[in-house]
Amino acid sequence: ESVVPDVTVSTHELVFGDCYLRHAYKKVIELVNHSNLPAKFELQPQDEISRCVARYEADYPKGVIDPFQQRVVTVSFSTERLDRVQLPMFFRVVGHDEDPLEVQCIANGIGPSLTVTPPQIKWGDIQVLKDVEKTLKVKNESLVPACFGVLIMKRNSRFRVNVSEVTLGASETVNIKVAANLDDVQHFKDDLCLVVTEGGEITIPLTAKGVGTTITCPEYELGAEPRVNLESQFTCRMCRRSIVLTNEGPKPQVLSWVNGTAMAAASAMRQAAAKEDDKKKKSTKESEPVEVFRVEMNGSSEPFTLEPAASCTLDIIGMSRKAGLITEKLCCRNKADKEQRVIIEMHVGADFVDPLCEFSHSFLNFEYKHNIEPHAGGIPQYTLPVTLKNICALPLECSMKCSGAPFSIDCNDVDLKPGESATLQVMFDPGYKSDKVSEIVKQAVAINYSIGPSVHPACDRATPGFHPKRGNVDLTGVINYPNLKFDKAELKFGAVLNDTTKRLKVKCTNTSSILTIFAWSFVVPDDAKKRPGSSKSDTALSLKSDPALPINSVFDILPIRSSLLPGQSEDVEFVFFGHANHRYKAIAVCTVQGGPEYEIKLEGEASSIQYKFDRLALDYGNVMYDKFSNEDLVLHNTGKVKFDFNILSDNIAAPTVIKAVPQSATIQPNEKVKIQIQFYPGMPTAVTCSFAVEVAHFDPQQIKVTGKGMFPHLAANLPRLDPVRVA
């Protein structure tokens, strides 16, 4: 009889549950020998087809089980595909070849499991055209390596990641950088997808909003209120900084620029003016703030449309008439969807400076004193230096000019770097004129600063292209010759009485700073030598055809020679001797040693006194005896010599009174004087009397006065009834 061992298995199903692909999971089974014979067993090999589904192994693929014993076998099982897997495993027992022991291995194959933090990425408001990164933390929560691809769902997305494929070991973590670079001011949405090999897909929502501007330039970050420093610039000259703007956005943009600082100041002034009266409003309007900086786009200040991917030139232009550090805010507005918003705020500043030189001397004084002693070489020239130093922060082109003689300079143009100096020689020529007249010449060396053609405002005192502000070095040249000053340049003695003398004085002053020695002489002009018979000229020497007299017998000067210390004065007396019925002209020449000559014209005439009255008798007729009556007497000077007259009326017997107005006076040649004679009869009767008029040295002229004093009276002849009684 043939007997085979009786062997059983402890379970016919091994349920492994969820199993990660290609990861071995272990369970145990027992093979039990129920007979008294040893049992030999062997795990049948797995075919190749089943290996594509799952794999199993045993720690004891074969062996012997003693009688009534059991064998514990550990089964290692791994799946090769997803979802449910059921695979039989057979143990063959010797003696039971046709009926092996079957154990079903059941499992659910699953792929790698990932967790992401955060589950969605929100950037919020971010600057456009800038990479803003966020970190996505991905962890492999499975027991097997995980391989996954990383991709953004939308084409031409504004989001991107730094990796495209990642492999993570079991329990490993990786940080994925997700960057947003937005090209427009709007909301952006997209999805980041993790495609896990044999593990499905994980979607992470991405959201961001673009703020700022898509207008860019290489030099400045326009979205961060850039500061444009134009550094040091001259006042009254336009300064310019050019930059290139590019529209990096997908839409055309209509750009316009305004000066935000000036607009804010104007608004504040208008608000203040609203609280004032009309007069103050007017003054506020007149003092509107002035823009220092402005903007032009492609040479125009009008709104400019910048197309996508296009560029334009932005010119920042500044000009200030005042020196100092000035900063203003320029605002760029973009017109989109019927509204304007400020997309760029740019702070532009410059240090405006006046061109300025420091001079070693603000003025130069020259002085020349003439030496009356002759010296070799003539009159010397004087030279003084003046140093110019550029004390402003910019190079200077200096153009220097003198007003003219007696000053000159050795250089007309010089260029100075900041802090650099140059020395200028100023020459003074006291002998530039030959008139030997003392004078004080005041001029200046004018230093003009060239700053180019665009000067505002244009300087009407300097050549175009020069700054209105100029430098000056005042020049004073004192030239001292022995000089005199006379208070009269002409002496007219007029007509004097024949054979009399007239004296006139002229004040002579030494106006120089050196001793003056001078002497007098006479010059008779040619026209004064003419005879009356040969010319009708009024300047003939004599009115008669007598032989001409020596001039020194007609005029005399006292003193004829003299000297004066600086500032000293004296009177020079000129004497005219009136030879009967002659007219004389001469020139007195004062010759100053080492100085100029001075001329004083002299003119005099001798003649007799001639006069006449318009009448020699005054008839007043009937006048009130107790009142003054007036008549005019005219005295006419018919000659060329003035004379005095005097009315003598003291011999009139009382009560008659005669008064004259004026009582006395001087009558000039050819002048008429009206004398008012006032007659007072003093009694009611006829009055005849006379008074005298005394003219010069002549005998008094008697003037006869007649008149009749009257008084009011009435004669009446009336009839009477009883003349005796009534009378």
TAFEN-V847577 format. One record per residue. RES is the residue in one letter. D_CENTER is the distance of its C-alpha to the mean C-alpha in Angstrom with 1 decimal. Layout:
# TAFEN-V847577
RES_D_CENTER ; RES_D_CENTER
This chain:
# TAFEN-V847577
E_132.7 ; S_129.1 ; V_126.7 ; V_122.8 ; P_120.4 ; D_118.9 ; V_115.1 ; T_112.6 ; V_108.8 ; S_107.2 ; T_104.8 ; H_104.6 ; E_100.8 ; L_97.9 ; V_94.9 ; F_91.7 ; G_89.2 ; D_85.6 ; C_85.4 ; Y_82.3 ; L_83.1 ; R_84.7 ; H_84.7 ; A_88.2 ; Y_89.6 ; K_93.0 ; K_95.9 ; V_99.5 ; I_102.8 ; E_106.4 ; L_109.2 ; V_112.5 ; N_116.0 ; H_118.7 ; S_121.6 ; N_123.5 ; L_122.5 ; P_119.5 ; A_117.0 ; K_114.9 ; F_111.6 ; E_108.8 ; L_105.5 ; Q_105.6 ; P_102.7 ; Q_99.8 ; D_99.6 ; E_96.5 ; I_95.9 ; S_95.7 ; R_93.4 ; C_90.7 ; V_91.0 ; A_91.4 ; R_92.8 ; Y_95.2 ; E_96.9 ; A_99.4 ; D_99.8 ; Y_103.5 ; P_103.9 ; K_107.7 ; G_110.3 ; V_113.5 ; I_114.0 ; D_117.0 ; P_119.6 ; F_118.4 ; Q_115.0 ; Q_111.5 ; R_108.7 ; V_105.0 ; V_102.8 ; T_99.0 ; V_97.5 ; S_93.9 ; F_92.4 ; S_89.1 ; T_88.1 ; E_86.7 ; R_85.5 ; L_83.9 ; D_85.7 ; R_89.3 ; V_91.5 ; Q_95.3 ; L_97.1 ; P_100.9 ; M_101.9 ; F_105.6 ; F_107.8 ; R_111.1 ; V_114.0 ; V_116.9 ; G_119.7 ; H_117.4 ; D_115.9 ; E_116.0 ; D_114.5 ; P_111.5 ; L_109.6 ; E_106.5 ; V_103.3 ; Q_100.5 ; C_96.9 ; I_94.5 ; A_90.7 ; N_87.5 ; G_85.2 ; I_81.5 ; G_78.4 ; P_75.6 ; S_73.9 ; L_70.1 ; T_67.9 ; V_64.1 ; T_61.5 ; P_59.6 ; P_61.5 ; Q_58.3 ; I_54.7 ; K_51.8 ; W_48.2 ; G_46.6 ; D_42.9 ; I_41.6 ; Q_38.5 ; V_39.3 ; L_39.7 ; K_40.5 ; D_43.9 ; V_45.1 ; E_48.5 ; K_51.3 ; T_54.6 ; L_58.0 ; K_60.9 ; V_64.2 ; K_67.4 ; N_70.9 ; E_73.2 ; S_76.3 ; L_78.7 ; V_78.2 ; P_75.2 ; A_72.8 ; C_71.1 ; F_68.5 ; G_65.9 ; V_62.4 ; L_60.7 ; I_58.2 ; M_59.8 ; K_57.3 ; R_56.5 ; N_52.8 ; S_52.3 ; R_49.0 ; F_51.1 ; R_52.8 ; V_55.0 ; N_55.3 ; V_59.0 ; S_61.4 ; E_64.7 ; V_65.9 ; T_69.2 ; L_69.9 ; G_72.9 ; A_74.8 ; S_72.7 ; E_69.7 ; T_66.1 ; V_63.1 ; N_59.4 ; I_58.0 ; K_54.2 ; V_53.1 ; A_49.5 ; A_47.6 ; N_44.8 ; L_43.8 ; D_42.1 ; D_41.5 ; V_40.5 ; Q_44.0 ; H_47.3 ; F_49.3 ; K_53.0 ; D_55.5 ; D_58.5 ; L_59.3 ; C_62.9 ; L_65.1 ; V_68.2 ; V_70.8 ; T_73.6 ; E_76.8 ; G_74.8 ; G_73.1 ; E_69.4 ; I_66.9 ; T_63.9 ; I_60.7 ; P_58.2 ; L_54.6 ; T_51.8 ; A_48.0 ; K_45.0 ; G_41.8 ; V_38.5 ; G_34.9 ; T_34.1 ; T_35.8 ; I_32.6 ; T_32.2 ; C_30.3 ; P_31.4 ; E_28.4 ; Y_27.9 ; E_30.2 ; L_28.8 ; G_31.2 ; A_30.1 ; E_26.5 ; P_25.2 ; R_22.1 ; V_20.0 ; N_18.2 ; L_15.8 ; E_15.9 ; S_13.6 ; Q_10.9 ; F_8.8 ; T_5.0 ; C_5.1 ; R_8.4 ; M_10.4 ; C_12.4 ; R_15.8 ; R_18.7 ; S_22.0 ; I_24.9 ; V_28.3 ; L_29.6 ; T_33.3 ; N_35.4 ; E_38.2 ; G_39.7 ; P_42.6 ; K_40.9 ; P_38.2 ; Q_35.0 ; V_32.7 ; L_29.2 ; S_26.1 ; W_22.8 ; V_20.7 ; N_17.8 ; G_20.0 ; T_17.4 ; A_16.0 ; M_19.6 ; A_20.9 ; A_18.4 ; A_19.3 ; S_22.9 ; A_22.9 ; M_21.4 ; R_24.2 ; Q_26.8 ; A_25.8 ; A_25.8 ; A_29.3 ; K_30.7 ; E_29.4 ; D_30.8 ; D_29.8 ; K_27.7 ; K_25.6 ; K_25.4 ; K_24.0 ; S_21.2 ; T_20.5 ; K_20.4 ; E_17.9 ; S_15.4 ; E_15.6 ; P_13.3 ; V_10.6 ; E_11.4 ; V_9.2 ; F_12.4 ; R_15.3 ; V_18.6 ; E_20.8 ; M_24.5 ; N_26.2 ; G_23.5 ; S_23.7 ; S_22.0 ; E_25.4 ; P_27.8 ; F_29.5 ; T_33.1 ; L_33.8 ; E_37.5 ; P_39.5 ; A_39.3 ; A_36.6 ; S_33.2 ; C_29.9 ; T_26.6 ; L_23.7 ; D_20.2 ; I_17.4 ; I_14.2 ; G_10.7 ; M_7.2 ; S_4.0 ; R_0.6 ; K_3.3 ; A_6.2 ; G_9.3 ; L_11.7 ; I_11.1 ; T_14.3 ; E_15.3 ; K_18.7 ; L_19.5 ; C_23.0 ; C_25.5 ; R_28.3 ; N_31.7 ; K_33.8 ; A_37.5 ; D_40.5 ; K_38.7 ; E_36.4 ; Q_33.0 ; R_32.2 ; V_29.3 ; I_30.4 ; I_27.4 ; E_24.7 ; M_22.2 ; H_19.8 ; V_16.8 ; G_14.6 ; A_12.5 ; D_11.6 ; F_8.2 ; V_9.0 ; D_8.6 ; P_11.7 ; L_14.2 ; C_17.9 ; E_20.4 ; F_23.1 ; S_26.7 ; H_27.0 ; S_24.5 ; F_27.3 ; L_30.6 ; N_33.7 ; F_36.5 ; E_39.9 ; Y_42.9 ; K_46.3 ; H_48.9 ; N_52.3 ; I_55.0 ; E_57.2 ; P_56.8 ; H_55.3 ; A_55.2 ; G_52.1 ; G_50.6 ; I_47.3 ; P_45.5 ; Q_41.8 ; Y_39.6 ; T_37.0 ; L_34.6 ; P_32.3 ; V_28.7 ; T_27.3 ; L_23.7 ; K_22.6 ; N_19.7 ; I_18.5 ; C_15.6 ; A_16.5 ; L_16.2 ; P_18.5 ; L_17.6 ; E_19.2 ; C_19.6 ; S_21.1 ; M_22.9 ; K_24.6 ; C_27.0 ; S_27.7 ; G_31.4 ; A_34.7 ; P_35.8 ; F_33.0 ; S_32.4 ; I_30.9 ; D_32.5 ; C_29.6 ; N_26.8 ; D_25.0 ; V_24.6 ; D_23.1 ; L_22.4 ; K_22.3 ; P_20.8 ; G_23.0 ; E_24.9 ; S_25.9 ; A_27.4 ; T_29.4 ; L_29.2 ; Q_32.3 ; V_31.9 ; M_35.1 ; F_36.4 ; D_39.4 ; P_41.1 ; G_43.7 ; Y_41.3 ; K_43.2 ; S_47.0 ; D_47.3 ; K_47.6 ; V_45.5 ; S_43.6 ; E_39.9 ; I_36.7 ; V_34.1 ; K_30.5 ; Q_28.0 ; A_25.2 ; V_24.3 ; A_20.9 ; I_19.1 ; N_16.7 ; Y_15.0 ; S_15.8 ; I_13.6 ; G_15.5 ; P_15.8 ; S_13.1 ; V_10.3 ; H_8.2 ; P_8.8 ; A_11.9 ; C_12.6 ; D_16.0 ; R_16.8 ; A_16.8 ; T_18.4 ; P_16.7 ; G_15.2 ; F_13.9 ; H_10.5 ; P_9.8 ; K_10.3 ; R_14.1 ; G_16.8 ; N_20.0 ; V_23.5 ; D_25.5 ; L_29.0 ; T_32.0 ; G_35.4 ; V_38.4 ; I_41.4 ; N_44.7 ; Y_47.7 ; P_50.6 ; N_49.5 ; L_51.0 ; K_49.8 ; F_52.3 ; D_51.8 ; K_53.6 ; A_53.6 ; E_56.7 ; L_59.8 ; K_61.9 ; F_65.2 ; G_66.2 ; A_69.9 ; V_72.1 ; L_75.8 ; N_78.1 ; D_78.9 ; T_76.5 ; T_73.5 ; K_69.9 ; R_67.5 ; L_63.7 ; K_61.3 ; V_57.9 ; K_55.8 ; C_54.8 ; T_52.1 ; N_51.2 ; T_47.4 ; S_47.1 ; S_47.4 ; I_50.6 ; L_54.2 ; T_54.8 ; I_58.3 ; F_59.1 ; A_62.1 ; W_62.9 ; S_64.6 ; F_65.4 ; V_64.7 ; V_66.5 ; P_64.6 ; D_66.6 ; D_66.5 ; A_68.1 ; K_71.1 ; K_72.2 ; R_75.5 ; P_75.8 ; G_78.4 ; S_76.3 ; S_73.0 ; K_71.8 ; S_68.7 ; D_67.9 ; T_67.0 ; A_70.5 ; L_71.6 ; S_74.7 ; L_76.0 ; K_79.4 ; S_80.8 ; D_81.7 ; P_81.0 ; A_77.4 ; L_77.0 ; P_75.2 ; I_71.7 ; N_72.2 ; S_75.0 ; V_72.6 ; F_69.4 ; D_69.2 ; I_66.3 ; L_66.6 ; P_65.8 ; I_65.9 ; R_64.4 ; S_62.2 ; S_59.4 ; L_56.5 ; L_54.7 ; P_50.9 ; G_50.0 ; Q_53.6 ; S_54.8 ; E_58.2 ; D_59.8 ; V_61.3 ; E_64.2 ; F_65.0 ; V_68.5 ; F_69.8 ; F_73.6 ; G_74.5 ; H_77.3 ; A_79.1 ; N_77.5 ; H_75.1 ; R_71.3 ; Y_69.4 ; K_66.0 ; A_64.8 ; I_61.7 ; A_61.6 ; V_59.7 ; C_58.4 ; T_58.2 ; V_56.1 ; Q_57.1 ; G_54.2 ; G_52.1 ; P_51.9 ; E_54.5 ; Y_54.1 ; E_56.1 ; I_57.3 ; K_59.1 ; L_62.5 ; E_64.4 ; G_67.6 ; E_70.6 ; A_74.1 ; S_76.0 ; S_78.5 ; I_77.9 ; Q_78.9 ; Y_78.8 ; K_80.6 ; F_81.1 ; D_81.1 ; R_84.4 ; L_86.8 ; A_88.3 ; L_86.8 ; D_88.9 ; Y_87.7 ; G_90.6 ; N_91.5 ; V_89.0 ; M_89.2 ; Y_90.9 ; D_88.7 ; K_85.3 ; F_83.1 ; S_82.8 ; N_80.3 ; E_80.6 ; D_78.2 ; L_79.2 ; V_76.9 ; L_76.8 ; H_75.3 ; N_74.4 ; T_75.5 ; G_74.9 ; K_72.1 ; V_72.5 ; K_71.3 ; F_73.9 ; D_74.5 ; F_76.9 ; N_78.6 ; I_80.7 ; L_84.0 ; S_85.6 ; D_87.2 ; N_90.7 ; I_90.8 ; A_93.7 ; A_92.9 ; P_92.4 ; T_90.7 ; V_87.0 ; I_84.7 ; K_81.0 ; A_78.4 ; V_74.7 ; P_73.3 ; Q_76.1 ; S_74.6 ; A_71.7 ; T_70.5 ; I_70.6 ; Q_68.4 ; P_69.8 ; N_70.5 ; E_69.5 ; K_71.6 ; V_71.9 ; K_73.4 ; I_75.6 ; Q_76.5 ; I_80.2 ; Q_81.1 ; F_84.9 ; Y_86.7 ; P_90.5 ; G_91.4 ; M_94.9 ; P_96.1 ; T_97.7 ; A_97.0 ; V_95.0 ; T_94.7 ; C_92.8 ; S_90.4 ; F_87.4 ; A_86.2 ; V_82.8 ; E_82.3 ; V_80.1 ; A_79.1 ; H_82.2 ; F_84.4 ; D_87.3 ; P_86.4 ; Q_86.6 ; Q_88.7 ; I_87.4 ; K_90.2 ; V_89.5 ; T_91.9 ; G_91.8 ; K_93.9 ; G_93.2 ; M_93.8 ; F_94.0 ; P_94.3 ; H_98.0 ; L_100.0 ; A_103.6 ; A_105.3 ; N_108.8 ; L_109.8 ; P_113.3 ; R_114.9 ; L_117.8 ; D_119.3 ; P_117.8 ; V_120.0 ; R_119.3 ; V_115.6 ; A_115.1
